[in-house]
Amino acid sequence: MLVLSRKLGESIQIGNDIEIKILSVEGDQVKIGIQAPRNLDVYRKEIYLDIQAQNNEAANLSLDVLKILGDQKNNRK
């Protein structure tokens, strides 16, 4: 992991298209701005993990439904 120190108003550049800028520091909170292409999804980590969990749950439900439908089709024969 790369660890960098930045002051208010300073930025971090990732590749050609992503800039992360320190907008404010208040107590133990840091407000950052992220400038990135619109086609790139940017999420808070906890939201990203929740989306992944929901996607996995939906995929598992889909597999369960397909199995049930397959069993029903096989029972008709």
Secondary structure as the mmCIF struct_conf table of DSSP 4:
data_model
#
loop_
_struct_conf.conf_type_id
_struct_conf.id
_struct_conf.beg_label_comp_id
_struct_conf.beg_label_asym_id
_struct_conf.beg_label_seq_id
_struct_conf.end_label_comp_id
_struct_conf.end_label_asym_id
_struct_conf.end_label_seq_id
TURN_TY1_P TURN_TY1_P1 LEU A 8 GLY A 9
STRN STRN1 SER A 11 ILE A 14
TURN_TY1_P TURN_TY1_P2 GLY A 15 ASP A 17
STRN STRN2 ILE A 18 GLU A 26
TURN_TY1_P TURN_TY1_P3 GLY A 27 ASP A 28
STRN STRN3 GLN A 29 GLN A 35
TURN_TY1_P TURN_TY1_P4 ARG A 38 ASN A 39
BEND BEND1 LEU A 40 LEU A 40
HELX_RH_AL_P HELX_RH_AL_P1 LYS A 45 ARG A 76
#
